[in-house]
């Protein structure tokens, strides 16, 4: 399940991973996704940025 986020409500959630608005795809605003808990799901503006996030956000 996904749900829209109010504009600006996700700034604090993605600040550690995104350098700013230029890193995000303006056509796909971040959404909330539920998979046992709610998570912010941002769409990156490029595959390169997504690849860099994948290497820095390992759990």
N, CA, C and O atoms as CSV, one atom per row, in Angstrom:
chain,resi,resn,atom,element,x,y,z
A,1,UNK,N,N,0.849,-1.155,0.000
A,1,UNK,CA,C,0.000,0.000,0.000
A,1,UNK,C,C,0.906,1.233,0.000
A,1,UNK,O,O,1.915,1.261,0.705
A,2,UNK,N,N,0.553,2.245,-0.784
A,2,UNK,CA,C,1.269,3.513,-0.765
A,2,UNK,C,C,0.274,4.648,-0.569
A,2,UNK,O,O,-0.923,4.502,-0.815
A,3,UNK,N,N,0.799,5.779,-0.122
A,3,UNK,CA,C,-0.030,6.962,0.096
A,3,UNK,C,C,0.804,8.201,-0.210
A,3,UNK,O,O,2.020,8.192,-0.021
A,4,UNK,N,N,0.160,9.261,-0.679
A,4,UNK,CA,C,0.903,10.493,-0.929
A,4,UNK,C,C,1.362,11.135,0.379
A,4,UNK,O,O,0.756,10.935,1.432
A,5,UNK,N,N,2.430,11.901,0.291
A,5,UNK,CA,C,2.917,12.674,1.435
A,5,UNK,C,C,2.641,14.146,1.169
A,5,UNK,O,O,2.736,14.593,0.025
A,6,UNK,N,N,2.305,14.897,2.191
A,6,UNK,CA,C,2.158,16.340,1.995
A,6,UNK,C,C,3.498,16.946,1.575
A,6,UNK,O,O,4.544,16.546,2.087
A,7,UNK,N,N,3.477,17.893,0.661
A,7,UNK,CA,C,4.701,18.538,0.199
A,7,UNK,C,C,5.461,19.124,1.376
A,7,UNK,O,O,4.880,19.820,2.209
A,8,UNK,N,N,6.750,18.846,1.450
A,8,UNK,CA,C,7.595,19.365,2.514
A,8,UNK,C,C,7.649,18.503,3.755
A,8,UNK,O,O,8.537,18.695,4.586
A,9,UNK,N,N,6.736,17.561,3.915
A,9,UNK,CA,C,6.728,16.744,5.130
A,9,UNK,C,C,7.832,15.704,5.144
A,9,UNK,O,O,8.125,15.128,6.192
A,10,UNK,N,N,8.449,15.454,3.997
A,10,UNK,CA,C,9.473,14.414,3.914
A,10,UNK,C,C,10.882,14.971,3.967
A,10,UNK,O,O,11.833,14.190,3.923
A,11,UNK,N,N,11.067,16.273,4.059
A,11,UNK,CA,C,12.407,16.869,4.033
A,11,UNK,C,C,13.330,16.276,5.089
A,11,UNK,O,O,14.473,15.940,4.781
A,12,UNK,N,N,12.868,16.142,6.308
A,12,UNK,CA,C,13.699,15.591,7.372
A,12,UNK,C,C,13.982,14.110,7.198
A,12,UNK,O,O,15.026,13.625,7.634
A,13,UNK,N,N,13.065,13.380,6.565
A,13,UNK,CA,C,13.238,11.939,6.400
A,13,UNK,C,C,14.295,11.595,5.363
A,13,UNK,O,O,15.036,10.629,5.542
A,14,UNK,N,N,14.381,12.367,4.277
A,14,UNK,CA,C,15.330,12.026,3.227
A,14,UNK,C,C,16.584,12.876,3.260
A,14,UNK,O,O,17.503,12.640,2.476
A,15,UNK,N,N,16.646,13.855,4.145
A,15,UNK,CA,C,17.820,14.730,4.210
A,15,UNK,C,C,19.131,13.959,4.375
A,15,UNK,O,O,20.124,14.344,3.758
A,16,UNK,N,N,19.185,12.890,5.177
A,16,UNK,CA,C,20.456,12.180,5.314
A,16,UNK,C,C,20.922,11.495,4.025
A,16,UNK,O,O,22.118,11.242,3.875
A,17,UNK,N,N,20.026,11.192,3.103
A,17,UNK,CA,C,20.408,10.456,1.894
A,17,UNK,C,C,20.407,11.302,0.637
A,17,UNK,O,O,21.116,10.973,-0.314
A,18,UNK,N,N,19.644,12.370,0.594
A,18,UNK,CA,C,19.558,13.192,-0.612
A,18,UNK,C,C,20.215,14.543,-0.366
A,18,UNK,O,O,20.028,15.153,0.686
A,19,UNK,N,N,20.977,14.997,-1.337
A,19,UNK,CA,C,21.667,16.280,-1.198
A,19,UNK,C,C,20.708,17.447,-1.397
A,19,UNK,O,O,21.057,18.586,-1.086
A,20,UNK,N,N,19.549,17.196,-1.893
A,20,UNK,CA,C,18.583,18.264,-2.099
A,20,UNK,C,C,17.576,17.885,-3.160
A,20,UNK,O,O,17.555,16.750,-3.636
A,21,UNK,N,N,16.750,18.829,-3.526
A,21,UNK,CA,C,15.697,18.582,-4.488
A,21,UNK,C,C,16.190,18.106,-5.838
A,21,UNK,O,O,15.465,17.399,-6.537
A,22,UNK,N,N,17.408,18.473,-6.229
A,22,UNK,CA,C,17.945,18.061,-7.530
A,22,UNK,C,C,18.154,16.555,-7.606
A,22,UNK,O,O,18.190,15.998,-8.703
A,23,UNK,N,N,18.293,15.891,-6.476
A,23,UNK,CA,C,18.486,14.443,-6.454
A,23,UNK,C,C,17.191,13.675,-6.666
A,23,UNK,O,O,17.217,12.481,-6.967
A,24,UNK,N,N,16.060,14.351,-6.510
A,24,UNK,CA,C,14.769,13.684,-6.597
A,24,UNK,C,C,14.117,13.934,-7.946
A,24,UNK,O,O,14.302,14.988,-8.554
A,25,UNK,N,N,13.357,12.961,-8.403
A,25,UNK,CA,C,12.632,13.080,-9.663
A,25,UNK,C,C,11.408,13.970,-9.438
A,25,UNK,O,O,10.533,13.617,-8.647
A,26,UNK,N,N,11.331,15.115,-10.118
A,26,UNK,CA,C,10.203,16.012,-9.886
A,26,UNK,C,C,8.869,15.454,-10.392
A,26,UNK,O,O,7.810,15.931,-9.985
A,27,UNK,N,N,8.907,14.466,-11.260
A,27,UNK,CA,C,7.672,13.871,-11.775
A,27,UNK,C,C,7.125,12.772,-10.869
A,27,UNK,O,O,5.972,12.366,-11.010
A,28,UNK,N,N,7.951,12.288,-9.938
A,28,UNK,CA,C,7.537,11.238,-9.014
A,28,UNK,C,C,7.785,11.702,-7.586
A,28,UNK,O,O,8.836,11.393,-7.024
A,29,UNK,N,N,6.871,12.420,-6.993
A,29,UNK,CA,C,7.072,12.906,-5.630
A,29,UNK,C,C,7.187,11.739,-4.645
A,29,UNK,O,O,6.581,10.689,-4.856
A,30,UNK,N,N,7.966,11.919,-3.567
A,30,UNK,CA,C,8.073,10.862,-2.561
A,30,UNK,C,C,6.698,10.446,-2.049
A,30,UNK,O,O,5.781,11.260,-1.941
A,31,UNK,N,N,6.581,9.159,-1.737
A,31,UNK,CA,C,5.332,8.612,-1.205
A,31,UNK,C,C,5.651,7.829,0.055
A,31,UNK,O,O,6.811,7.539,0.346
A,32,UNK,N,N,4.627,7.499,0.783
A,32,UNK,CA,C,4.763,6.622,1.945
A,32,UNK,C,C,4.330,5.231,1.509
A,32,UNK,O,O,3.315,5.072,0.831
A,33,UNK,N,N,5.098,4.235,1.900
A,33,UNK,CA,C,4.760,2.845,1.585
A,33,UNK,C,C,4.663,2.067,2.885
A,33,UNK,O,O,5.446,2.277,3.811
A,34,UNK,N,N,3.696,1.171,2.941
A,34,UNK,CA,C,3.489,0.372,4.143
A,34,UNK,C,C,3.878,-1.070,3.881
A,34,UNK,O,O,3.355,-1.713,2.970
A,35,UNK,N,N,4.804,-1.571,4.691
A,35,UNK,CA,C,5.221,-2.973,4.642
A,35,UNK,C,C,5.489,-3.421,6.077
A,35,UNK,O,O,6.593,-3.850,6.411
A,36,UNK,N,N,4.472,-3.314,6.909
A,36,UNK,CA,C,4.614,-3.614,8.325
A,36,UNK,C,C,4.876,-2.354,9.136
A,36,UNK,O,O,4.597,-2.309,10.334
A,37,UNK,N,N,5.404,-1.348,8.489
A,37,UNK,CA,C,5.627,-0.010,9.055
A,37,UNK,C,C,5.665,0.958,7.882
A,37,UNK,O,O,5.942,0.554,6.753
A,38,UNK,N,N,5.390,2.226,8.136
A,38,UNK,CA,C,5.404,3.217,7.057
A,38,UNK,C,C,6.839,3.664,6.778
A,38,UNK,O,O,7.617,3.897,7.704
A,39,UNK,N,N,7.178,3.779,5.504
A,39,UNK,CA,C,8.508,4.216,5.059
A,39,UNK,C,C,8.343,5.264,3.971
A,39,UNK,O,O,7.425,5.181,3.156
A,40,UNK,N,N,9.234,6.252,3.959
A,40,UNK,CA,C,9.251,7.233,2.879
A,40,UNK,C,C,9.979,6.617,1.695
A,40,UNK,O,O,11.060,6.051,1.854
A,41,UNK,N,N,9.391,6.724,0.509
A,41,UNK,CA,C,9.980,6.159,-0.705
A,41,UNK,C,C,10.201,7.291,-1.710
A,41,UNK,O,O,9.269,7.696,-2.405
A,42,UNK,N,N,11.447,7.806,-1.789
A,42,UNK,CA,C,11.735,8.852,-2.766
A,42,UNK,C,C,12.165,8.236,-4.095
A,42,UNK,O,O,12.737,7.146,-4.117
A,43,UNK,N,N,11.897,8.919,-5.190
A,43,UNK,CA,C,12.363,8.501,-6.516
A,43,UNK,C,C,13.518,9.411,-6.901
A,43,UNK,O,O,13.373,10.633,-6.900
A,44,UNK,N,N,14.656,8.829,-7.228
A,44,UNK,CA,C,15.812,9.639,-7.595
A,44,UNK,C,C,15.701,10.134,-9.025
A,44,UNK,O,O,14.999,9.543,-9.846
A,45,UNK,N,N,16.393,11.215,-9.313
A,45,UNK,CA,C,16.354,11.838,-10.638
A,45,UNK,C,C,17.208,11.090,-11.655
A,45,UNK,O,O,17.032,11.266,-12.861
A,46,UNK,N,N,18.133,10.255,-11.176
A,46,UNK,CA,C,18.998,9.530,-12.108
A,46,UNK,C,C,19.369,8.164,-11.545
A,46,UNK,O,O,19.332,7.946,-10.334
A,47,UNK,N,N,19.727,7.252,-12.439
A,47,UNK,CA,C,20.179,5.921,-12.006
A,47,UNK,C,C,21.493,6.020,-11.242
A,47,UNK,O,O,21.747,5.240,-10.324
A,48,UNK,N,N,22.331,6.990,-11.630
A,48,UNK,CA,C,23.601,7.181,-10.935
A,48,UNK,C,C,23.366,7.514,-9.467
A,48,UNK,O,O,24.029,6.965,-8.587
A,49,UNK,N,N,22.414,8.419,-9.203
A,49,UNK,CA,C,22.124,8.789,-7.818
A,49,UNK,C,C,21.535,7.606,-7.061
A,49,UNK,O,O,21.851,7.407,-5.888
A,50,UNK,N,N,20.698,6.829,-7.703
A,50,UNK,CA,C,20.142,5.635,-7.070
A,50,UNK,C,C,21.251,4.650,-6.718
A,50,UNK,O,O,21.232,4.058,-5.639
A,51,UNK,N,N,22.207,4.471,-7.608
A,51,UNK,CA,C,23.319,3.551,-7.358
A,51,UNK,C,C,24.162,4.035,-6.176
A,51,UNK,O,O,24.602,3.229,-5.357
A,52,UNK,N,N,24.386,5.345,-6.087
A,52,UNK,CA,C,25.157,5.880,-4.955
A,52,UNK,C,C,24.395,5.692,-3.646
A,52,UNK,O,O,25.008,5.406,-2.618
A,53,UNK,N,N,23.074,5.846,-3.665
A,53,UNK,CA,C,22.281,5.610,-2.457
A,53,UNK,C,C,22.344,4.137,-2.052
A,53,UNK,O,O,22.421,3.814,-0.867
A,54,UNK,N,N,22.309,3.259,-3.037
A,54,UNK,CA,C,22.337,1.824,-2.747
A,54,UNK,C,C,23.633,1.420,-2.054
A,54,UNK,O,O,23.636,0.483,-1.256
A,55,UNK,N,N,24.717,2.099,-2.341
A,55,UNK,CA,C,25.987,1.735,-1.713
A,55,UNK,C,C,26.180,2.396,-0.353
A,55,UNK,O,O,27.016,1.948,0.431
A,56,UNK,N,N,25.421,3.456,-0.055
A,56,UNK,CA,C,25.585,4.142,1.226
A,56,UNK,C,C,24.503,3.801,2.233
A,56,UNK,O,O,24.656,4.122,3.411
A,57,UNK,N,N,23.420,3.166,1.821
A,57,UNK,CA,C,22.285,2.907,2.720
A,57,UNK,C,C,22.097,1.426,3.019
A,57,UNK,O,O,20.963,0.978,3.191
A,58,UNK,N,N,23.141,0.683,3.083
A,58,UNK,CA,C,23.018,-0.743,3.379
A,58,UNK,C,C,22.641,-0.954,4.835
A,58,UNK,O,O,23.077,-0.205,5.710
A,59,UNK,N,N,21.838,-1.965,5.093
A,59,UNK,CA,C,21.405,-2.293,6.451
A,59,UNK,C,C,22.126,-3.546,6.902
A,59,UNK,O,O,21.915,-4.010,8.023
